[in-house]
Amino acid sequence: MKEKLTAIFQKSPYGYIGFVKELPGANTQGTTLEETRKNLIEAIQLILDANRQLFEEEFKDIEIIKEEFGVVTV
């Protein structure tokens, strides 16, 4: 499975602001467009890691079935 994400970049007086249209909370900034792109990839990883941790805490005492569902390529 390949999911396409849309990166949005906005010029600011201090460089660039970047965010992902489909993933609220994944946003960043950087001095250059390239730095902002790299920071955005890190922001996506942090959001996914945080969501995984929240899930594990919420469902730690509940019997569940976990399986790999697919791979998202960025």
N, CA, C and O atoms as CSV, one atom per row, in Angstrom:
chain,resi,resn,atom,element,x,y,z
A,1,MET,N,N,0.853,-1.172,0.000
A,1,MET,CA,C,0.000,0.000,0.000
A,1,MET,C,C,0.895,1.230,0.000
A,1,MET,O,O,1.845,1.329,0.776
A,2,LYS,N,N,0.580,2.139,-0.863
A,2,LYS,CA,C,1.302,3.403,-0.889
A,2,LYS,C,C,0.304,4.530,-0.676
A,2,LYS,O,O,-0.671,4.670,-1.413
A,3,GLU,N,N,0.565,5.307,0.323
A,3,GLU,CA,C,-0.283,6.460,0.631
A,3,GLU,C,C,0.498,7.714,0.280
A,3,GLU,O,O,1.643,7.878,0.702
A,4,LYS,N,N,-0.107,8.580,-0.475
A,4,LYS,CA,C,0.557,9.827,-0.831
A,4,LYS,C,C,0.177,10.907,0.163
A,4,LYS,O,O,-1.000,11.118,0.456
A,5,LEU,N,N,1.183,11.584,0.673
A,5,LEU,CA,C,0.978,12.709,1.575
A,5,LEU,C,C,1.321,13.993,0.821
A,5,LEU,O,O,2.177,13.998,-0.064
A,6,THR,N,N,0.648,15.063,1.181
A,6,THR,CA,C,0.866,16.342,0.514
A,6,THR,C,C,1.596,17.289,1.454
A,6,THR,O,O,1.057,17.696,2.484
A,7,ALA,N,N,2.821,17.634,1.093
A,7,ALA,CA,C,3.594,18.600,1.872
A,7,ALA,C,C,3.272,20.005,1.358
A,7,ALA,O,O,3.282,20.260,0.153
A,8,ILE,N,N,2.990,20.898,2.287
A,8,ILE,CA,C,2.693,22.291,1.950
A,8,ILE,C,C,3.807,23.142,2.555
A,8,ILE,O,O,4.148,22.986,3.727
A,9,PHE,N,N,4.369,24.038,1.753
A,9,PHE,CA,C,5.425,24.927,2.220
A,9,PHE,C,C,4.996,26.372,1.996
A,9,PHE,O,O,4.485,26.736,0.938
A,10,GLN,N,N,5.217,27.165,3.006
A,10,GLN,CA,C,4.834,28.575,2.945
A,10,GLN,C,C,6.059,29.416,3.287
A,10,GLN,O,O,6.720,29.180,4.298
A,11,LYS,N,N,6.354,30.389,2.446
A,11,LYS,CA,C,7.471,31.297,2.702
A,11,LYS,C,C,7.093,32.218,3.847
A,11,LYS,O,O,5.970,32.718,3.910
A,12,SER,N,N,8.040,32.441,4.753
A,12,SER,CA,C,7.823,33.366,5.862
A,12,SER,C,C,9.023,34.307,5.935
A,12,SER,O,O,10.033,34.070,5.272
A,13,PRO,N,N,8.927,35.354,6.720
A,13,PRO,CA,C,10.066,36.280,6.832
A,13,PRO,C,C,11.329,35.603,7.386
A,13,PRO,O,O,12.432,36.120,7.208
A,14,TYR,N,N,11.178,34.457,8.053
A,14,TYR,CA,C,12.300,33.778,8.688
A,14,TYR,C,C,12.740,32.525,7.942
A,14,TYR,O,O,13.644,31.829,8.404
A,15,GLY,N,N,12.139,32.225,6.827
A,15,GLY,CA,C,12.461,31.021,6.058
A,15,GLY,C,C,11.200,30.395,5.500
A,15,GLY,O,O,10.491,31.010,4.703
A,16,TYR,N,N,10.919,29.161,5.925
A,16,TYR,CA,C,9.754,28.423,5.426
A,16,TYR,C,C,9.031,27.718,6.565
A,16,TYR,O,O,9.631,27.324,7.565
A,17,ILE,N,N,7.739,27.574,6.383
A,17,ILE,CA,C,6.890,26.780,7.264
A,17,ILE,C,C,6.411,25.602,6.426
A,17,ILE,O,O,6.026,25.775,5.269
A,18,GLY,N,N,6.435,24.408,7.006
A,18,GLY,CA,C,5.979,23.225,6.286
A,18,GLY,C,C,4.997,22.431,7.112
A,18,GLY,O,O,5.131,22.333,8.332
A,19,PHE,N,N,4.007,21.863,6.445
A,19,PHE,CA,C,3.061,20.982,7.119
A,19,PHE,C,C,2.515,19.971,6.136
A,19,PHE,O,O,2.672,20.113,4.923
A,20,VAL,N,N,1.868,18.941,6.678
A,20,VAL,CA,C,1.299,17.883,5.854
A,20,VAL,C,C,-0.218,18.016,5.889
A,20,VAL,O,O,-0.837,17.977,6.952
A,21,LYS,N,N,-0.790,18.173,4.727
A,21,LYS,CA,C,-2.232,18.390,4.591
A,21,LYS,C,C,-3.053,17.281,5.245
A,21,LYS,O,O,-4.071,17.556,5.880
A,22,GLU,N,N,-2.618,16.031,5.093
A,22,GLU,CA,C,-3.395,14.882,5.574
A,22,GLU,C,C,-3.057,14.449,6.991
A,22,GLU,O,O,-3.677,13.517,7.504
A,23,LEU,N,N,-2.100,15.091,7.637
A,23,LEU,CA,C,-1.650,14.635,8.953
A,23,LEU,C,C,-1.556,15.812,9.921
A,23,LEU,O,O,-0.483,16.388,10.098
A,24,PRO,N,N,-2.677,16.170,10.547
A,24,PRO,CA,C,-2.658,17.289,11.494
A,24,PRO,C,C,-1.594,17.095,12.569
A,24,PRO,O,O,-1.424,15.998,13.101
A,25,GLY,N,N,-0.895,18.153,12.873
A,25,GLY,CA,C,0.147,18.101,13.886
A,25,GLY,C,C,1.537,17.941,13.305
A,25,GLY,O,O,2.527,18.247,13.970
A,26,ALA,N,N,1.622,17.469,12.079
A,26,ALA,CA,C,2.927,17.339,11.418
A,26,ALA,C,C,3.258,18.671,10.758
A,26,ALA,O,O,2.883,18.921,9.612
A,27,ASN,N,N,3.957,19.510,11.488
A,27,ASN,CA,C,4.354,20.807,10.952
A,27,ASN,C,C,5.719,21.185,11.485
A,27,ASN,O,O,6.160,20.674,12.515
A,28,THR,N,N,6.383,22.078,10.782
A,28,THR,CA,C,7.743,22.449,11.140
A,28,THR,C,C,8.103,23.765,10.478
A,28,THR,O,O,7.288,24.392,9.801
A,29,GLN,N,N,9.337,24.161,10.691
A,29,GLN,CA,C,9.862,25.343,10.014
A,29,GLN,C,C,11.343,25.146,9.764
A,29,GLN,O,O,11.964,24.259,10.349
A,30,GLY,N,N,11.909,25.970,8.898
A,30,GLY,CA,C,13.330,25.895,8.612
A,30,GLY,C,C,13.788,27.153,7.909
A,30,GLY,O,O,12.984,27.925,7.385
A,31,THR,N,N,15.082,27.341,7.910
A,31,THR,CA,C,15.650,28.516,7.258
A,31,THR,C,C,15.574,28.399,5.746
A,31,THR,O,O,15.303,29.379,5.052
A,32,THR,N,N,15.819,27.176,5.229
A,32,THR,CA,C,15.758,26.933,3.787
A,32,THR,C,C,14.649,25.927,3.490
A,32,THR,O,O,14.147,25.251,4.388
A,33,LEU,N,N,14.286,25.842,2.238
A,33,LEU,CA,C,13.264,24.873,1.837
A,33,LEU,C,C,13.759,23.447,2.089
A,33,LEU,O,O,12.995,22.604,2.558
A,34,GLU,N,N,15.018,23.175,1.786
A,34,GLU,CA,C,15.582,21.839,2.011
A,34,GLU,C,C,15.570,21.474,3.496
A,34,GLU,O,O,15.204,20.355,3.855
A,35,GLU,N,N,15.965,22.401,4.353
A,35,GLU,CA,C,15.945,22.146,5.794
A,35,GLU,C,C,14.521,21.881,6.264
A,35,GLU,O,O,14.293,21.005,7.099
A,36,THR,N,N,13.573,22.626,5.738
A,36,THR,CA,C,12.174,22.451,6.118
A,36,THR,C,C,11.670,21.085,5.678
A,36,THR,O,O,10.927,20.437,6.414
A,37,ARG,N,N,12.062,20.637,4.489
A,37,ARG,CA,C,11.679,19.287,4.029
A,37,ARG,C,C,12.208,18.212,4.977
A,37,ARG,O,O,11.473,17.306,5.367
A,38,LYS,N,N,13.471,18.316,5.340
A,38,LYS,CA,C,14.067,17.333,6.255
A,38,LYS,C,C,13.364,17.372,7.608
A,38,LYS,O,O,13.073,16.328,8.191
A,39,ASN,N,N,13.093,18.572,8.104
A,39,ASN,CA,C,12.400,18.709,9.385
A,39,ASN,C,C,10.993,18.130,9.323
A,39,ASN,O,O,10.500,17.587,10.311
A,40,LEU,N,N,10.343,18.243,8.165
A,40,LEU,CA,C,8.984,17.730,8.020
A,40,LEU,C,C,8.968,16.207,8.070
A,40,LEU,O,O,8.050,15.618,8.640
A,41,ILE,N,N,9.963,15.570,7.486
A,41,ILE,CA,C,10.053,14.109,7.565
A,41,ILE,C,C,10.205,13.687,9.025
A,41,ILE,O,O,9.579,12.725,9.469
A,42,GLU,N,N,11.034,14.410,9.759
A,42,GLU,CA,C,11.204,14.112,11.187
A,42,GLU,C,C,9.902,14.345,11.952
A,42,GLU,O,O,9.561,13.565,12.841
A,43,ALA,N,N,9.176,15.404,11.616
A,43,ALA,CA,C,7.895,15.691,12.283
A,43,ALA,C,C,6.893,14.560,12.041
A,43,ALA,O,O,6.164,14.170,12.954
A,44,ILE,N,N,6.856,14.042,10.829
A,44,ILE,CA,C,5.957,12.924,10.509
A,44,ILE,C,C,6.321,11.713,11.367
A,44,ILE,O,O,5.444,11.062,11.936
A,45,GLN,N,N,7.610,11.418,11.453
A,45,GLN,CA,C,8.056,10.280,12.256
A,45,GLN,C,C,7.686,10.469,13.727
A,45,GLN,O,O,7.255,9.522,14.385
A,46,LEU,N,N,7.852,11.679,14.240
A,46,LEU,CA,C,7.518,11.950,15.643
A,46,LEU,C,C,6.022,11.801,15.906
A,46,LEU,O,O,5.629,11.252,16.936
A,47,ILE,N,N,5.191,12.280,14.995
A,47,ILE,CA,C,3.731,12.147,15.141
A,47,ILE,C,C,3.336,10.675,15.170
A,47,ILE,O,O,2.547,10.256,16.017
A,48,LEU,N,N,3.886,9.889,14.243
A,48,LEU,CA,C,3.546,8.465,14.200
A,48,LEU,C,C,4.029,7.743,15.457
A,48,LEU,O,O,3.309,6.908,16.004
A,49,ASP,N,N,5.239,8.056,15.918
A,49,ASP,CA,C,5.755,7.443,17.145
A,49,ASP,C,C,4.889,7.813,18.351
A,49,ASP,O,O,4.590,6.959,19.185
A,50,ALA,N,N,4.491,9.071,18.443
A,50,ALA,CA,C,3.644,9.522,19.558
A,50,ALA,C,C,2.292,8.816,19.517
A,50,ALA,O,O,1.776,8.410,20.558
A,51,ASN,N,N,1.717,8.668,18.334
A,51,ASN,CA,C,0.434,7.978,18.211
A,51,ASN,C,C,0.553,6.515,18.619
A,51,ASN,O,O,-0.343,5.972,19.265
A,52,ARG,N,N,1.658,5.876,18.242
A,52,ARG,CA,C,1.873,4.482,18.642
A,52,ARG,C,C,1.964,4.371,20.163
A,52,ARG,O,O,1.369,3.475,20.760
A,53,GLN,N,N,2.706,5.278,20.782
A,53,GLN,CA,C,2.867,5.244,22.234
A,53,GLN,C,C,1.533,5.477,22.942
A,53,GLN,O,O,1.219,4.790,23.914
A,54,LEU,N,N,0.747,6.442,22.459
A,54,LEU,CA,C,-0.572,6.695,23.050
A,54,LEU,C,C,-1.462,5.471,22.938
A,54,LEU,O,O,-2.183,5.135,23.878
A,55,PHE,N,N,-1.414,4.805,21.795
A,55,PHE,CA,C,-2.199,3.602,21.593
A,55,PHE,C,C,-1.802,2.517,22.590
A,55,PHE,O,O,-2.656,1.909,23.237
A,56,GLU,N,N,-0.501,2.283,22.706
A,56,GLU,CA,C,-0.013,1.239,23.606
A,56,GLU,C,C,-0.456,1.505,25.043
A,56,GLU,O,O,-0.835,0.572,25.751
A,57,GLU,N,N,-0.414,2.740,25.477
A,57,GLU,CA,C,-0.840,3.079,26.830
A,57,GLU,C,C,-2.339,2.877,27.013
A,57,GLU,O,O,-2.784,2.374,28.045
A,58,GLU,N,N,-3.111,3.268,26.012
A,58,GLU,CA,C,-4.574,3.180,26.122
A,58,GLU,C,C,-5.071,1.740,26.084
A,58,GLU,O,O,-6.065,1.414,26.733
A,59,PHE,N,N,-4.396,0.878,25.336
A,59,PHE,CA,C,-4.877,-0.488,25.136
A,59,PHE,C,C,-4.020,-1.539,25.845
A,59,PHE,O,O,-4.100,-2.721,25.511
A,60,LYS,N,N,-3.201,-1.127,26.818
A,60,LYS,CA,C,-2.274,-2.064,27.452
A,60,LYS,C,C,-2.980,-3.190,28.204
A,60,LYS,O,O,-2.419,-4.281,28.314
A,61,ASP,N,N,-4.164,-2.972,28.716
A,61,ASP,CA,C,-4.873,-3.992,29.486
A,61,ASP,C,C,-6.040,-4.615,28.716
A,61,ASP,O,O,-6.895,-5.279,29.303
A,62,ILE,N,N,-6.068,-4.402,27.425
A,62,ILE,CA,C,-7.163,-4.907,26.604
A,62,ILE,C,C,-6.606,-5.930,25.622
A,62,ILE,O,O,-5.560,-5.717,25.010
A,63,GLU,N,N,-7.316,-7.036,25.482
A,63,GLU,CA,C,-6.888,-8.061,24.524
A,63,GLU,C,C,-7.178,-7.562,23.112
A,63,GLU,O,O,-8.321,-7.266,22.764
A,64,ILE,N,N,-6.136,-7.477,22.319
A,64,ILE,CA,C,-6.284,-6.988,20.945
A,64,ILE,C,C,-5.495,-7.882,19.997
A,64,ILE,O,O,-4.658,-8.676,20.425
A,65,ILE,N,N,-5.766,-7.744,18.732
A,65,ILE,CA,C,-5.004,-8.423,17.684
A,65,ILE,C,C,-4.303,-7.326,16.882
A,65,ILE,O,O,-4.957,-6.430,16.347
A,66,LYS,N,N,-2.973,-7.398,16.800
A,66,LYS,CA,C,-2.200,-6.430,16.019
A,66,LYS,C,C,-1.574,-7.151,14.841
A,66,LYS,O,O,-1.055,-8.258,14.988
A,67,GLU,N,N,-1.621,-6.534,13.685
A,67,GLU,CA,C,-0.948,-7.073,12.510
A,67,GLU,C,C,-0.517,-5.911,11.630
A,67,GLU,O,O,-1.113,-4.835,11.655
A,68,GLU,N,N,0.532,-6.150,10.851
A,68,GLU,CA,C,0.979,-5.118,9.934
A,68,GLU,C,C,-0.081,-4.909,8.873
A,68,GLU,O,O,-0.599,-5.862,8.292
A,69,PHE,N,N,-0.391,-3.660,8.634
A,69,PHE,CA,C,-1.473,-3.329,7.720
A,69,PHE,C,C,-0.966,-2.876,6.361
A,69,PHE,O,O,-1.665,-3.032,5.360
A,70,GLY,N,N,0.204,-2.332,6.309
A,70,GLY,CA,C,0.765,-1.851,5.060
A,70,GLY,C,C,1.928,-0.926,5.322
A,70,GLY,O,O,2.276,-0.649,6.470
A,71,VAL,N,N,2.515,-0.461,4.268
A,71,VAL,CA,C,3.671,0.416,4.352
A,71,VAL,C,C,3.352,1.717,3.646
A,71,VAL,O,O,2.822,1.720,2.535
A,72,VAL,N,N,3.676,2.813,4.292
A,72,VAL,CA,C,3.515,4.125,3.681
A,72,VAL,C,C,4.893,4.593,3.255
A,72,VAL,O,O,5.812,4.632,4.073
A,73,THR,N,N,5.049,4.942,2.009
A,73,THR,CA,C,6.323,5.460,1.536
A,73,THR,C,C,6.198,6.954,1.343
A,73,THR,O,O,5.246,7.452,0.742
A,74,VAL,N,N,7.183,7.651,1.867
A,74,VAL,CA,C,7.168,9.126,1.767
A,74,VAL,C,C,8.256,9.559,0.825
A,74,VAL,O,O,8.429,10.754,0.589
